[in-house]
């Protein structure tokens, strides 16, 4: 199987392929599309540290419980 990864835009339902992809792929192909979430910040960890999400049913593990899970 030959695979290639690249970023492109879809305009009116048409994908633009890079030149090397046009040369490498012909005929029937399998396509997987992934959309970037515009709402997810590049620094979402920093945002969570600054303003942690509150989960009412959350109970943190004790030190012993956390160490036991790693065994």
N, C-alpha and C positions, 0 to 999 in steps of 0.2 A: 504494500500500500504506500502510496506517495501522499504526503501531507504538506500543506503550506499554510502559514499564518500571516495575516496582514490586516491593517486597518483600512476601511473604506467607508464611503457613504452610500446610502440608498436614496435615489431620487426617482420618484414616480414608479417605484417598484423595480428599478433596475440597479444592479450592482456594477460598480466600476472595478475591473480587474487590472492589477499591475501587469505590465508587459511580460514579465517572467512567468506569471501565472497563466497568461494566455498561451504561452509557448509550451508550458509543462502539462496543462490539462486540456483535454479535448473529449468530446462525447459526454456521456452520463457521469455525474459526480454526486457525492454525498455532501450536503451543506449543513453546517451548524452555525446559527447566528446567535451572537451574544451582544446585548445592548448595554452600554455603559450607563449606570445610574447617575443622573445629573445631581440627585439629591444627596448622594454620599460624598462627604468631604474627604479630601486627601488625608486630613489629620483627624479622623474620627476617634482614634484612641485618645488623643489630647482633649478632644471635646468631651468624651466620656469621663475622663479624669477630672476635668474642670466642672462638669455638671453630670454627676452619675445618674443613671436611670434608676428610678425607684421601683422595686418589685416587692409587693406586699408579702408574698409568700416566701421570700428569700430568707434562708437561715445560713449564715456562713459556717464553714467547717471549722471544727476545733483543730489545733495543731496536730493532735494525735490522729484525728480522722483524716486529715490531709496527708499525713505521712503514711498511714496505713493503705490508702488508695494507690500509692505509688509502688507498692510491693507486688 
